[in-house]
């Protein structure tokens, strides 16, 4: 007659395992909840600010005109064509060799170390900036609103 060996396996009861599992889940939740709360609050605030700015900027418009190049100077006019104030008016000159230069404009139309030119609705401002040569391809004027800009190719720039 064959002999069977009975091996006794000891473990924890299902009831204790359930209690331990639930306790572990509650402890992890208690540790993570302050971080999750602050993450959700900061993300919500950032999205709200961004949305406000984008809605505001939908009422913005800008145009660049009267562009003229003369002896390494580029001049022209910038007009706020829509309903909201625009700031940080910047002129970017893109050259045919794919390099570019940025010129932050002051209220008087000259170059500043930081972006300070602002235009109210309907306001027209002139600018005159030095650039690094006449091999420019595109003049890109942009503002503090990412969707408010105007481009002009070299075809729209007259020589003096």
Backbone as CSV, one residue per row, in Angstrom:
resi,resn,N_x,N_y,N_z,CA_x,CA_y,CA_z,C_x,C_y,C_z
1,UNK,0.822,-1.142,0.000,0.000,0.000,0.000,0.896,1.244,0.000
2,UNK,0.603,2.158,-0.950,1.447,3.343,-1.021,1.209,4.253,0.174
3,UNK,2.242,4.912,0.497,2.174,5.849,1.630,2.088,7.276,1.105
4,UNK,1.206,8.017,1.624,1.079,9.429,1.271,1.601,10.273,2.419
5,UNK,2.405,11.225,2.018,2.927,12.137,3.039,2.099,13.407,2.968
6,UNK,1.570,13.771,4.044,0.767,14.977,4.127,1.666,16.099,4.642
7,UNK,1.788,17.138,3.820,2.609,18.280,4.205,1.656,19.361,4.704
8,UNK,1.940,19.837,5.842,1.101,20.880,6.424,1.659,22.243,6.018
9,UNK,0.860,23.004,5.298,1.261,24.350,4.904,0.591,25.321,5.850
10,UNK,1.429,26.156,6.411,0.885,27.141,7.335,0.926,28.497,6.671
11,UNK,-0.045,29.297,6.896,-0.117,30.641,6.348,-1.076,31.456,7.173
12,UNK,-1.347,32.650,6.676,-2.277,33.483,7.419,-3.683,33.214,6.897
13,UNK,-4.597,33.446,7.735,-5.983,33.199,7.345,-6.438,34.244,6.339
14,UNK,-7.416,33.929,5.513,-7.924,34.896,4.541,-8.420,36.184,5.195
15,UNK,-8.961,36.099,6.366,-9.472,37.279,7.058,-8.332,38.232,7.416
16,UNK,-7.250,37.716,7.931,-6.097,38.552,8.303,-5.454,39.131,7.039
17,UNK,-5.376,38.345,5.970,-4.795,38.834,4.713,-5.604,40.004,4.167
18,UNK,-6.919,39.911,4.251,-7.778,40.984,3.780,-7.580,42.246,4.608
19,UNK,-7.504,42.104,5.902,-7.295,43.253,6.788,-5.939,43.908,6.493
20,UNK,-4.896,43.114,6.302,-3.568,43.660,5.987,-3.566,44.384,4.640
21,UNK,-4.208,43.813,3.655,-4.260,44.429,2.342,-5.002,45.766,2.380
22,UNK,-6.113,45.808,3.056,-6.870,47.055,3.180,-6.069,48.086,3.980
23,UNK,-5.411,47.684,5.026,-4.592,48.592,5.840,-3.456,49.178,5.001
24,UNK,-2.824,48.344,4.188,-1.739,48.812,3.322,-2.261,49.838,2.317
25,UNK,-3.407,49.574,1.714,-3.982,50.498,0.737,-4.350,51.828,1.385
26,UNK,-4.905,51.805,2.584,-5.260,53.036,3.292,-3.993,53.821,3.652
27,UNK,-2.944,53.146,4.068,-1.685,53.817,4.424,-1.063,54.488,3.194
28,UNK,-1.038,53.803,2.067,-0.494,54.391,0.836,-1.336,55.594,0.419
29,UNK,-2.643,55.478,0.505,-3.524,56.595,0.171,-3.293,57.791,1.084
30,UNK,-3.092,57.546,2.379,-2.853,58.638,3.327,-1.520,59.331,3.042
31,UNK,-0.541,58.584,2.626,0.772,59.164,2.313,0.706,59.956,1.013
32,UNK,-0.009,59.465,0.017,-0.058,60.092,-1.301,-1.056,61.242,-1.403
33,UNK,-2.068,61.304,-0.576,-3.138,62.288,-0.749,-2.670,63.741,-0.673
34,UNK,-1.770,64.145,0.221,-1.339,65.552,0.199,-0.635,65.918,-1.120
35,UNK,0.191,65.036,-1.624,0.888,65.302,-2.876,-0.101,65.382,-4.039
36,UNK,-1.038,64.438,-4.096,-2.023,64.423,-5.176,-2.876,65.688,-5.121
37,UNK,-3.261,66.094,-3.926,-4.089,67.299,-3.775,-3.339,68.527,-4.276
38,UNK,-2.083,68.703,-3.861,-1.326,69.885,-4.293,-1.057,69.830,-5.795
39,UNK,-0.821,68.654,-6.339,-0.597,68.509,-7.777,-1.836,68.921,-8.559
40,UNK,-2.987,68.454,-8.123,-4.248,68.779,-8.806,-4.540,70.274,-8.695
41,UNK,-4.323,70.869,-7.524,-4.598,72.296,-7.341,-3.675,73.146,-8.210
42,UNK,-2.383,72.823,-8.255,-1.449,73.634,-9.052,-1.712,73.453,-10.548
43,UNK,-2.008,72.240,-10.974,-2.299,72.001,-12.383,-3.569,72.727,-12.802
44,UNK,-4.580,72.694,-11.969,-5.826,73.392,-12.258,-5.587,74.890,-12.368
45,UNK,-4.776,75.442,-11.482,-4.469,76.869,-11.512,-3.711,77.247,-12.782
46,UNK,-2.726,76.436,-13.168,-1.950,76.715,-14.376,-2.835,76.667,-15.624
47,UNK,-3.674,75.657,-15.708,-4.560,75.525,-16.865,-5.537,76.690,-16.917
48,UNK,-6.038,77.103,-15.774,-6.966,78.233,-15.719,-6.290,79.520,-16.206
49,UNK,-5.059,79.784,-15.737,-4.327,80.981,-16.172,-4.051,80.943,-17.668
50,UNK,-3.628,79.799,-18.165,-3.326,79.659,-19.587,-4.583,79.880,-20.431
51,UNK,-5.690,79.313,-19.990,-6.956,79.455,-20.715,-7.406,80.908,-20.741
52,UNK,-7.274,81.600,-19.611,-7.622,83.021,-19.561,-6.810,83.818,-20.566
53,UNK,-5.504,83.554,-20.615,-4.625,84.262,-21.540,-4.999,83.966,-22.980
54,UNK,-5.249,82.713,-23.288,-5.595,82.357,-24.664,-6.918,82.974,-25.098
55,UNK,-7.885,83.018,-24.210,-9.170,83.649,-24.544,-8.961,85.146,-24.757
56,UNK,-8.197,85.781,-23.885,-7.890,87.208,-24.024,-7.203,87.471,-25.363
57,UNK,-6.250,86.621,-25.713,-5.449,86.832,-26.922,-6.217,86.590,-28.212
58,UNK,-7.355,85.917,-28.150,-8.134,85.725,-29.373,-8.649,87.053,-29.912
59,UNK,-8.689,88.070,-29.066,-9.125,89.397,-29.490,-7.950,90.292,-29.876
60,UNK,-6.787,89.710,-30.103,-5.592,90.476,-30.462,-5.295,90.376,-31.945
61,UNK,-4.649,91.401,-32.471,-4.227,91.412,-33.863,-3.118,92.437,-34.049
62,UNK,-2.205,92.159,-34.959,-1.090,93.069,-35.198,-0.736,93.037,-36.673
63,UNK,-0.269,94.171,-37.181,0.193,94.194,-38.568,1.476,95.006,-38.644
64,UNK,2.327,94.601,-39.557,3.576,95.317,-39.798,3.516,95.868,-41.219
65,UNK,3.959,97.121,-41.385,3.874,97.765,-42.702,5.022,98.745,-42.873
66,UNK,5.105,99.317,-44.075,6.105,100.337,-44.413,7.532,99.891,-44.075
67,UNK,7.851,98.645,-44.355,9.191,98.145,-44.058,10.194,98.707,-45.049
68,UNK,11.324,99.168,-44.511,12.372,99.731,-45.350,13.728,99.327,-44.785
69,UNK,14.643,98.928,-45.686,16.003,98.568,-45.290,16.952,99.605,-45.867
70,UNK,17.805,100.159,-44.999,18.756,101.184,-45.442,20.011,101.110,-44.575
71,UNK,21.134,100.753,-45.172,22.444,100.746,-44.488,22.409,99.999,-43.157
72,UNK,22.033,98.744,-43.192,21.952,97.876,-42.011,20.890,98.293,-40.996
73,UNK,19.969,99.150,-41.370,18.856,99.535,-40.510,17.555,99.063,-41.153
74,UNK,16.714,98.468,-40.342,15.384,98.058,-40.770,14.380,98.917,-40.011
75,UNK,13.496,99.563,-40.736,12.482,100.389,-40.089,11.110,99.974,-40.600
76,UNK,10.109,100.354,-39.859,8.744,100.029,-40.253,7.743,100.509,-39.224
77,UNK,6.497,100.119,-39.444,5.414,100.477,-38.533,4.687,99.220,-38.079
78,UNK,4.270,99.252,-36.831,3.523,98.147,-36.240,2.220,98.723,-35.702
79,UNK,1.110,98.070,-36.025,-0.192,98.551,-35.560,-0.943,97.432,-34.846
80,UNK,-1.520,97.776,-33.703,-2.421,96.875,-32.993,-3.774,96.989,-33.693
81,UNK,-4.180,95.930,-34.371,-5.366,95.988,-35.227,-6.642,95.447,-34.588
82,UNK,-6.586,95.085,-33.311,-7.786,94.489,-32.748,-8.167,95.138,-31.425
83,UNK,-8.725,94.376,-30.474,-9.428,94.936,-29.328,-8.701,94.913,-27.991
84,UNK,-7.532,94.295,-27.887,-6.869,94.168,-26.585,-5.465,94.759,-26.629
85,UNK,-4.969,95.140,-25.445,-3.595,95.624,-25.332,-2.630,94.484,-25.615
86,UNK,-1.560,94.806,-26.312,-0.525,93.812,-26.614,0.807,94.328,-26.090
87,UNK,1.611,93.442,-25.566,2.908,93.831,-25.021,4.026,92.959,-25.555
88,UNK,5.237,93.260,-25.087,6.434,92.512,-25.468,6.587,92.411,-26.985
89,UNK,6.407,93.525,-27.671,6.518,93.519,-29.129,7.974,93.251,-29.500
90,UNK,8.174,92.239,-30.312,9.520,91.803,-30.679,9.599,91.630,-32.186
91,UNK,10.716,92.070,-32.760,10.972,91.879,-34.184,12.038,90.802,-34.314
92,UNK,11.731,89.787,-35.085,12.699,88.716,-35.360,13.036,88.771,-36.848
93,UNK,14.324,88.872,-37.139,14.783,88.903,-38.520,15.346,87.528,-38.836
94,UNK,14.763,86.868,-39.823,15.202,85.529,-40.217,15.959,85.681,-41.535
95,UNK,17.211,85.242,-41.518,18.081,85.409,-42.682,17.991,84.195,-43.596
96,UNK,18.449,84.363,-44.834,18.353,83.288,-45.829,19.252,82.098,-45.487
97,UNK,20.236,82.273,-44.608,21.084,81.148,-44.188,20.528,80.457,-42.936
98,UNK,19.271,80.711,-42.600,18.520,80.071,-41.510,18.933,80.556,-40.122
99,UNK,19.719,81.617,-40.015,19.995,82.213,-38.709,18.964,83.312,-38.471
100,UNK,18.902,83.783,-37.226,17.933,84.841,-36.927,18.473,85.761,-35.845
101,UNK,17.897,86.930,-35.776,18.195,87.909,-34.738,16.877,88.404,-34.166
102,UNK,16.851,88.589,-32.847,15.661,89.143,-32.206,15.979,90.544,-31.719
103,UNK,15.030,91.431,-31.882,15.157,92.801,-31.411,13.936,93.123,-30.561
104,UNK,14.173,93.292,-29.246,13.100,93.682,-28.338,12.911,95.189,-28.459
105,UNK,11.692,95.620,-28.661,11.430,97.030,-28.924,11.023,97.783,-27.664
106,UNK,11.534,99.014,-27.539,11.130,99.943,-26.479,9.920,100.730,-26.953
107,UNK,9.333,101.497,-26.065,8.184,102.318,-26.430,8.529,103.324,-27.524
108,UNK,9.784,103.767,-27.587,10.162,104.751,-28.598,10.582,104.107,-29.924
109,UNK,10.488,102.780,-30.028,10.790,102.089,-31.273,12.228,101.661,-31.432
110,UNK,13.063,101.993,-30.466,14.453,101.553,-30.539,14.584,100.185,-29.863
111,UNK,15.808,99.683,-29.791,16.046,98.353,-29.224,16.262,98.461,-27.715
112,UNK,15.687,97.529,-26.973,15.835,97.455,-25.520,16.419,96.101,-25.136
113,UNK,17.035,96.009,-23.954,17.537,94.703,-23.509,16.408,93.741,-23.130
114,UNK,15.242,94.276,-22.802,14.090,93.437,-22.456,12.887,93.895,-23.273
115,UNK,11.864,93.078,-23.277,10.657,93.386,-24.061,9.769,94.354,-23.283
116,UNK,9.603,95.565,-23.803,8.777,96.534,-23.084,7.750,97.249,-23.954
117,UNK,7.877,97.187,-25.270,6.913,97.919,-26.101,5.528,97.305,-25.955
118,UNK,4.545,98.179,-25.757,3.151,97.753,-25.663,2.316,98.657,-26.556
119,UNK,1.272,98.093,-27.110,0.375,98.855,-27.985,-1.064,98.665,-27.522
120,UNK,-1.776,99.770,-27.409,-3.195,99.706,-27.100,-3.958,99.493,-28.409
121,UNK,-5.218,99.106,-28.355,-5.979,98.877,-29.584,-5.966,100.103,-30.504
122,UNK,-5.629,99.874,-31.761,-5.578,100.934,-32.745,-4.290,101.736,-32.769
123,UNK,-3.420,101.538,-31.789,-2.186,102.321,-31.711,-1.193,101.892,-32.787
124,UNK,-0.484,102.870,-33.317,0.514,102.657,-34.354,1.865,103.114,-33.810
125,UNK,2.897,102.304,-33.996,4.241,102.657,-33.528,5.248,102.388,-34.636
126,UNK,6.275,103.216,-34.677,7.360,103.034,-35.638,8.548,102.397,-34.928
127,UNK,9.372,101.711,-35.703,10.600,101.136,-35.143,11.731,101.320,-36.138
128,UNK,12.946,101.280,-35.611,14.155,101.399,-36.415,15.244,100.625,-35.692
129,UNK,15.644,99.480,-36.251,16.611,98.613,-35.588,17.757,98.271,-36.539
130,UNK,18.911,98.004,-35.964,20.041,97.567,-36.779,19.928,96.061,-36.974
131,UNK,20.320,95.620,-38.163,20.339,94.186,-38.435,21.674,93.843,-39.088
132,UNK,21.998,92.589,-39.123,23.309,92.148,-39.574,23.434,91.884,-41.053
133,UNK,22.930,92.740,-41.883,23.102,92.564,-43.317,21.798,92.538,-44.070
134,UNK,21.925,92.520,-45.407,20.730,92.591,-46.248,20.271,91.232,-46.766
135,UNK,20.784,90.149,-46.222,20.375,88.823,-46.687,19.207,88.270,-45.863
136,UNK,18.336,89.153,-45.399,17.168,88.739,-44.625,16.144,88.099,-45.559
137,UNK,15.386,87.192,-45.004,14.366,86.484,-45.777,12.957,86.828,-45.296
138,UNK,12.780,86.842,-43.957,11.467,87.091,-43.363,11.614,88.001,-42.156
139,UNK,10.659,88.900,-41.995,10.557,89.735,-40.802,9.334,89.225,-40.040
140,UNK,9.567,88.765,-38.818,8.512,88.177,-37.986,8.325,89.086,-36.770
141,UNK,7.138,89.658,-36.624,6.831,90.519,-35.482,5.836,89.771,-34.608
142,UNK,6.183,89.600,-33.326,5.280,88.873,-32.436,5.127,89.581,-31.100
143,UNK,4.173,89.104,-30.305,3.771,89.773,-29.071,3.754,88.791,-27.910
144,UNK,3.236,89.266,-26.774,3.081,88.400,-25.612,1.987,87.356,-25.813
145,UNK,1.166,87.493,-26.825,0.146,86.495,-27.164,0.715,85.605,-28.269
146,UNK,0.824,84.326,-28.008,1.476,83.418,-28.957,0.776,83.341,-30.307
147,UNK,-0.512,83.639,-30.346,-1.240,83.561,-31.615,-1.381,84.921,-32.305
148,UNK,-0.697,85.949,-31.799,-0.777,87.283,-32.393,0.608,87.654,-32.926
149,UNK,0.735,87.604,-34.259,2.002,87.915,-34.915,1.723,88.307,-36.354
150,UNK,2.743,88.826,-37.008,2.638,89.131,-38.426,3.993,88.866,-39.061
151,UNK,3.975,88.373,-40.290,5.191,88.078,-41.036,5.207,88.884,-42.324
152,UNK,6.409,89.265,-42.719,6.593,89.924,-44.008,7.848,89.343,-44.645
153,UNK,7.746,88.951,-45.887,8.928,88.427,-46.590,9.744,89.613,-47.115
154,UNK,10.917,89.301,-47.601,11.803,90.350,-48.106,11.188,91.091,-49.300
155,UNK,10.220,90.481,-49.963,9.540,91.149,-51.085,8.790,92.406,-50.646
156,UNK,8.400,92.464,-49.374,7.636,93.599,-48.856,8.519,94.676,-48.244
157,UNK,9.839,94.518,-48.329,10.764,95.492,-47.772,11.363,96.303,-48.916
158,UNK,11.243,97.607,-48.810,11.823,98.453,-49.848,13.219,98.915,-49.433
159,UNK,14.034,99.169,-50.404,15.392,99.685,-50.142,15.375,101.193,-50.249
160,UNK,16.311,101.834,-49.534,16.355,103.298,-49.600,17.223,103.782,-50.747
